[in-house]
Amino acid sequence: MTESVSKGAPVAVVTGAAGGMGEAISRRLHRDGFRVLVTDVDEAAGHRLAEDLSPDGTTSDFRRLDVSRKPDFEAALEHLRDAWGEPTVLVNNAALTRAADTMTLDAEEFLGVLSVNSGSVFFGCQVFGVAMAEQGHGRIINMASLAGENGGTATGAHYATSKGGIITLTKVFARQLAASGVTVNAISPGPHDLPVVHDTVPEDKLAAVVSSIPVGRLGDASFIADTVSLFAQENAGFVTGACWDINGGLYLR
Ligand SMILES: NC(=O)c1ccc[n+]([C@@H]2O[C@H](COP(=O)([O-])OP(=O)(O)OC[C@H]3O[C@@H](n4cnc5c(N)ncnc54)[C@H](O)[C@@H]3O)[C@@H](O)[C@H]2O)c1
């Protein structure tokens, strides 16, 4: 918890913020002086984080936002306008991480993960992009993945395809919003030392994944948060449409 965020501070929204990278990002942006709207479908954990950041709710609050629903983005924006004012930062972080056998992957499951992961970034960039463009300033950061670049190692075709889509959507919205003072960038993490990695990848397979990482270890979410913080800065206006790889050397462009 920090005490340095003031009531009139700029506003950031983080999706999928209840745990993992989203929590690290929310804590970092709050430390940077943003009022942070923590959003997720996990209401208990989301409330806990917001209350930890700001017990009286003045500089952090929780709101349920299901990223598969465009109306939820619209409602969150309206809520912010009533409560805190216009947002300047959106972090599209929420995603479903899934592993699956490619040749037997069910069509419905494929399209479901694709729709939630890529659709959420499309909705977020549309709804918040318009609002930020009207203000003449904004920073949107989309969480992609190494899987979207190399086709995935431990994750399924649905997840990898959705993350490739996020990298492309980042370029589409970056170009669309560039002249309005709004930047749109992506981060492509490789495997990080986080619960979802340990839950998705069996331990024996994880050992093989770790030994294949050139730097010899999993990533640390705090550096992802530092990178989001950098993209969110006011003077970061000359970088847009970029995708920054944070993958321990697993994929070299
Ligand atoms: N952890 C890694 O190693 C890694 C690697 C590459 C990319 N990423 C990406 O980074 C982001 C965060 O990863 P993480 O490890 O924290 O994942 P995580 O699974 O721990 O967290 C995802 C969060 O999104 C929320 N969520 C799921 N569906 C949602 C929905 N429909 N609406 C709103 N919230 C929803 C979950 O409740 C959860 O809090 C994801 O986009 C992930 O694909 C992570």
Ligand as a Chemical Component Dictionary entry (heavy atoms), coordinates in Angstrom:
data_LIG
# 
_chem_comp.id                   LIG 
_chem_comp.type                 NON-POLYMER 
_chem_comp.pdbx_formal_charge   0 
_chem_comp.three_letter_code    LIG 
# 
loop_
_chem_comp_atom.comp_id 
_chem_comp_atom.atom_id 
_chem_comp_atom.alt_atom_id 
_chem_comp_atom.type_symbol 
_chem_comp_atom.charge 
_chem_comp_atom.model_Cartn_x 
_chem_comp_atom.model_Cartn_y 
_chem_comp_atom.model_Cartn_z 
_chem_comp_atom.pdbx_ordinal 
LIG N1  N1  N 0  2.403   -15.843 -16.821 1  
LIG C1  C1  C 0  3.154   -15.940 -17.923 2  
LIG O1  O1  O 0  4.208   -16.555 -17.934 3  
LIG C2  C2  C 0  2.677   -15.268 -19.177 4  
LIG C3  C3  C 0  3.420   -15.482 -20.360 5  
LIG C4  C4  C 0  3.002   -14.870 -21.525 6  
LIG C5  C5  C 0  1.891   -14.060 -21.515 7  
LIG N2  N2  N 1  1.194   -13.874 -20.359 8  
LIG C6  C6  C 0  0.021   -13.017 -20.418 9  
LIG O2  O2  O 0  0.046   -12.088 -19.357 10 
LIG C7  C7  C 0  -1.271  -11.845 -18.889 11 
LIG C8  C8  C 0  -1.346  -12.129 -17.393 12 
LIG O3  O3  O 0  -0.871  -13.425 -17.132 13 
LIG P1  P1  P 0  -1.002  -14.081 -15.690 14 
LIG O4  O4  O 0  0.090   -15.032 -15.547 15 
LIG O5  O5  O -1 -1.176  -13.055 -14.660 16 
LIG O6  O6  O 0  -2.379  -14.891 -15.899 17 
LIG P2  P2  P 0  -3.484  -15.318 -14.822 18 
LIG O7  O7  O 0  -4.267  -16.428 -15.455 19 
LIG O8  O8  O 0  -2.874  -15.562 -13.491 20 
LIG O9  O9  O 0  -4.383  -14.017 -14.669 21 
LIG C9  C9  C 0  -5.389  -13.718 -15.600 22 
LIG C10 C10 C 0  -6.447  -12.906 -14.895 23 
LIG O10 O10 O 0  -7.473  -12.651 -15.861 24 
LIG C11 C11 C 0  -8.724  -12.875 -15.241 25 
LIG N3  N3  N 0  -9.719  -13.217 -16.258 26 
LIG C12 C12 C 0  -9.898  -14.367 -16.928 27 
LIG N4  N4  N 0  -10.960 -14.274 -17.746 28 
LIG C13 C13 C 0  -11.449 -13.022 -17.603 29 
LIG C14 C14 C 0  -12.539 -12.325 -18.175 30 
LIG N5  N5  N 0  -13.360 -12.895 -19.080 31 
LIG N6  N6  N 0  -12.749 -11.046 -17.793 32 
LIG C15 C15 C 0  -11.938 -10.456 -16.881 33 
LIG N7  N7  N 0  -10.904 -11.075 -16.287 34 
LIG C16 C16 C 0  -10.668 -12.353 -16.655 35 
LIG C17 C17 C 0  -8.495  -13.998 -14.240 36 
LIG O11 O11 O 0  -9.481  -14.004 -13.223 37 
LIG C18 C18 C 0  -7.112  -13.663 -13.724 38 
LIG O12 O12 O 0  -7.157  -12.814 -12.589 39 
LIG C19 C19 C 0  -2.187  -12.712 -19.744 40 
LIG O13 O13 O 0  -2.657  -11.971 -20.839 41 
LIG C20 C20 C 0  -1.257  -13.803 -20.224 42 
LIG O14 O14 O 0  -1.696  -14.390 -21.446 43 
LIG C21 C21 C 0  1.561   -14.456 -19.206 44 
# 
loop_
_chem_comp_bond.comp_id 
_chem_comp_bond.atom_id_1 
_chem_comp_bond.atom_id_2 
_chem_comp_bond.value_order 
_chem_comp_bond.pdbx_ordinal 
LIG N1  C1  SING 1  
LIG C1  O1  DOUB 2  
LIG C1  C2  SING 3  
LIG C2  C3  SING 4  
LIG C2  C21 DOUB 5  
LIG C3  C4  DOUB 6  
LIG C4  C5  SING 7  
LIG C5  N2  DOUB 8  
LIG N2  C6  SING 9  
LIG N2  C21 SING 10 
LIG C6  O2  SING 11 
LIG C6  C20 SING 12 
LIG O2  C7  SING 13 
LIG C7  C8  SING 14 
LIG C7  C19 SING 15 
LIG C8  O3  SING 16 
LIG O3  P1  SING 17 
LIG P1  O4  DOUB 18 
LIG P1  O5  SING 19 
LIG P1  O6  SING 20 
LIG O6  P2  SING 21 
LIG P2  O7  DOUB 22 
LIG P2  O8  SING 23 
LIG P2  O9  SING 24 
LIG O9  C9  SING 25 
LIG C9  C10 SING 26 
LIG C10 O10 SING 27 
LIG C10 C18 SING 28 
LIG O10 C11 SING 29 
LIG C11 N3  SING 30 
LIG C11 C17 SING 31 
LIG N3  C12 SING 32 
LIG N3  C16 SING 33 
LIG C12 N4  DOUB 34 
LIG N4  C13 SING 35 
LIG C13 C14 SING 36 
LIG C13 C16 DOUB 37 
LIG C14 N5  SING 38 
LIG C14 N6  DOUB 39 
LIG N6  C15 SING 40 
LIG C15 N7  DOUB 41 
LIG N7  C16 SING 42 
LIG C17 O11 SING 43 
LIG C17 C18 SING 44 
LIG C18 O12 SING 45 
LIG C19 O13 SING 46 
LIG C19 C20 SING 47 
LIG C20 O14 SING 48 
# 
